[in-house]
Amino acid sequence: MKPHRVYLGVDLGSVSTNLVLLDGDTLKLVKKIYLRTQGQPITALTQGMAQLGKASNWDVLGVGATGSARQLAEVMVGADVTKNEITAHAVAASHEIAVVRTILEIGGQDSKIILLRDGVVTDFAMNTVCAAGTGSFLDQQASRLNIPIEDFGEIALKSGHPVRIAGRCTVFAESDMIHKQQLGHGLPDILAGLCTAMVRNYLNNVGKGKEIADPIVFQGGVAANQGMRKAFKEALSMDVHVPEHFDVMGALGAAILSKEFIARGNQSHFLGFSMAESTYQTTSFECEDCPNHCEIINIIKDGRSIAIWGSRCGKFAIKQEMKLEDIPVVV
């Protein structure tokens, strides 16, 4: 069977690991994998690559990587392009709606807003300090209330009178929800109230001082929540577009960027799906050559060091394929 020509995008994040394959000609999504990272990015990425490799016969033309662990993804899969989440999400949203002006993105660990004007990112903001308003907090509350996270939004839509929940802090929000339950408020009203509080918190913090203009795209894992979609629309009094593949937009953007890289005449460095069969481990040590005492991370593949980073001066950054005996190792 003739191989299917595709571009691979990898978004290796703290909560989820997303991989997508886009058709080499049309850039339509032909395969996507969504995995929970669960604090083990190497394991999650190798599992995802193994699943892709078994799914069909692929001819990977280029690879893009993004996410909080994008450096790790780059050395493991041989990414041709490695970009931050802001760039990747902006590229994916612009591919969905060419004239998009505002991107609302809420993932499992952080949330961000990206403003574009004439196709160019002009401003952005991120919330990485507090979990309030992120997917992990929604997961936590769904678990506490003993409801599947997939049903959270649908239940919230049944609300007739959302209660007001304090949403500026996860601790206060949870305490307020418990208090409202004790007063006898129904579950739909409490969940709808939480969605409204999360949107209010997002707009007052991440979106503070930002000119939110339509067209607006809402993406990230939390965009699956119907209650959150409704809360954003009501708060902004504007239509909010949710892409078909809202949950893997970072990986989509990375794959699109890899096509642009290859189109400029560059060769791909993709290491192949067989990388999933390799054994990976990490070690670390503290460099004592200066007062910074940088913590250096060493990535080892099949007994060979493939990447070392963490030094502020860049001392170890370019040392690839070093002999293990030349590297201090602290287990």
N, C-alpha and C positions, 0 to 999 in steps of 0.2 A: 504494500500500500504506500502510495506517495505521501511523504511527510507533510503535515500541515504547517505552513510557514506562519510563525507567530512572534510577538514581542512579549517578553515576560516582565511583569512589575511586581516588586516585593515591598511590602510595608511591614516592617518588623517593629512592633510597638510594645509597650509595657503590659498592655492588657490583651491585645489581639495581634495575631500574625496573619496578614492577608496576602494572598498570591493571586495574580490574574494573568491570563493569556489573551492577548488581543490579536485578531486576524491581521496578518501582515499587509494586506491590501486595504481593507475597509476600516480597520481599527475597532471592529465590533468585538464585544467580549464573547469569547468562545468557552472559557472555563474560569471559574473562580473558586478559591478555597479560603475559608474563614476558620481560624483556629484560635483557641485561647492560649496565650503565651504562658500563663501560670508561673511566671518567674523563671522560666527556662527557655530563653530565646533560641539557643542552639538546638535544643530538642524540638521545639515547635517548627523551626525552619527546616530541619532535616525531614521531619514528618511530612510537612507540606510539599517539599520537593519530591519526596518519594511517592506521594499520592499523585502528583502531576505526572511524574515519569511513567507511572503505570496506567494513566488514564487513556493515553493515545500515543501516536507516533508524531512527535513535534520536531520541527526544524526551527530552533530559536534564533532569530535574527539579531536580537539585541536585548539587553537587560537593564532595568532601572531599579534603584533601591531608594527607599525613604523610611521615615519612622525614627523613633528615638534610638534604635539600635542599628541604624543604617550603615554605620561603619562595619559592624559585625557582618551584616548581610552582604556588604560589598566584597569582603574577602572570602566569604564562604561560597557565594555563587559566581563570583567574577563579574560584578556589575560594571557596566560601561558608563553609567551615569548615577551619581549619588547626590540627591538633593534633599533639602529640609522639607518638612511637612507643609510649610506655607506655600512654597513653590509648587509642590506636587498637587496639592488640593486646588490651587488656583488654575493650574493647567487643566486638570480634570473637569472642573466646573466650566471653564471657558470652552472646552470641547463639547460639553452638554448644552450650554447656552452661550453663544458667542458674545452676547452683549451683557453678560452677568456683571453686576456692579457690587453686590454684597454677598459674601459667603459666611453663613453661620455654620460652624463645625463644632460638634460636641462628641467627643470620644469617651473611652472608658476612664481615662486618667486625667485628661485636660480638656479645655475648651478654647476656641479661638474664633476671632472674627477677621475677615480679610476683605479689604476694600479694593476694587478695581475700577479704573476709569480708562476707557478706550483700550481695554485689554491688557492694561499694565497695573501691577500691584502698586498702589499708592500709600497704603497704610495697613497696619494689622496690629492685633493685640492678642495676648494669650493669658490664660489663667492656669498656672501650674502649681500654685501654692496650696489651694484648698480643694478638697474633693466635692464641695457643694456645687451642684449643677452639672455633675458628670455622670457617665454611665455606671461607674462603680457604686455611686451612692444610690442610684435607682435599683441596681441589683441587690444591694444590701437591704433596702426597704421592702422590696418584693419578697425577699427571703424571710424577713422578719414577719411579714403579713401572711406568709405561707401561700403566695400566689405565684404562678409562673411569670417570669419577666415578660414573656411574649403576650400575656393577657393584660398587662398593666395599662396600656393605652386604651384598649377597648373598654375596660371597666371605667376608666376615667371619663370616657365619652358619654357614659350613662348618667353623669352627674347633672342634677337639676339646679344645685346651688353650691358651687365650690366654696369650701371654707378657706379662710385666710391662714396661711402657714408662714412662719418665720423662716425665710430661705437663705439668709446670709451666712449661715454656718450649719454644718451637718449635725452638730450636737444639738443646737437649738431647734433645727427643723425636726429631728427625730423626737425630741421632747415635746414639741408642739403637736406633732401628729398623735403621739400617745395621749396627750391631754385631750385632743379633740375626740379620740376614740372613747375615752372615759366619759366624756360629756354626752355621748350617744350619736354623734354624727356618723352617717353611713360611709362605707368604704369608697364608693364612687366619688362622693363629695370631697373626701380626704385626699384621694389620689389626684383628682382634678385640681385641688388646691395646691398640692405639692408641685404639679406641673406649672401652674401659674407662678408659684414662688420661685421655681428654678429659672423660668424665663425672665422674671423681674430681676432676679439676682444677676443673670447673664447680661441683661441690657444695662443695668446700673454699674456693673463692674467691667466686664470685658468690652462691652459696647459703649462705655461712658465717653462722651465727647465725640463719638463717631457719627458721621453722616450716613445713616442707613438708607440706601436708595434702592429701588427696584430696577431690574429684576433681582430677586433674592433667591439664593439657593441654600437649602438646609441639608447638610450631609454629616456623615459620621454615624456610628452605631445607634446613637440616641434618636436619630431621625426615624427609626422604625416605630417609635412610640407615637401613636395617634394623638394622645393627649398633649404631648409636647408640640406637635405640629399645629394643633388647634390653638394652643396657648400663644404661640408665636404669631399666628395670623391675627388673633384678637389684640395682642399687645401692640403690634405694628400697624394694624389696619391696612395691611397690604397682602397680596398673594405671596405665598412662600412655596417655591418649587422644590420638590424632593425628587432627586434623580432615581432612576430605576435601580442603579447599583450604588446607592448612597453609602453602604457599609464598607465599600472597598475603593473609595475615590482616591485615596492616597496612592494605592498600588496602581490604579488606572493612570494617574498622572505620571507616575514613574515610568510606566511602560510607554506612554506617549513620548516622553522626553528621550527615551532610548531610541525610538524611531527617528527622531530629529537628529540624534547623534550619529546614527548609522547613515542617514541620508546625506550627511556632510562628507561622506567618503571614508569614515572610520571603520576599523575592524572590531568585531565583538570579542570580548574576553571571557565569554560565558564558559564556565567550567563543566557544564553538562549535568544532567540529572543524577549521574553516578556519584556526585559529591555526597548524596544522602547515604551512601554506603560506607563513607569514611568515618573514622572515629575522631571526635573533637574533644578537647579539654582546655581549660583556662587555668593559668597560674598568675600570681601577682607578686610583686616585690616593691620595696620602697627604695628609690634611688637616693643615695646619701652623698652625691657629688656636690650638692649645693644646699643652702638653707631651705629651699622649697620643699625638699623631701617628697617629691612627686610619687604617687602610687602608680606603678607601671603595670599594665595588663598585657599578658602574653597569650596569644591564641595559637594553639597547637593542633595540627591536623596530621593524623597518622604518624605521630612522633616527630613532626617537623614544625618549627615555628613559622607561621604564615603572616603574622601581623603582631606588632607591638606598638602600643600607644599609651598616652597618659602623661608624657613629659611636657611641661610648659615650654621648654626650650627647643623641643623637637628633636632632641638627641636620639631617641629611639624610633621616631616616626617612620623613617624610610628604610629601616633595617629589616628587609624581608628575607625569608629562607635562611635565617642564621642557624648555626649549629647550636643545639641545645646546651652543650657544655660551655658555650660562650655567654650564656644568659643566666644571671642569678635567679634562682627559683626558690620561692618560699611556699610551701604547701600548707 
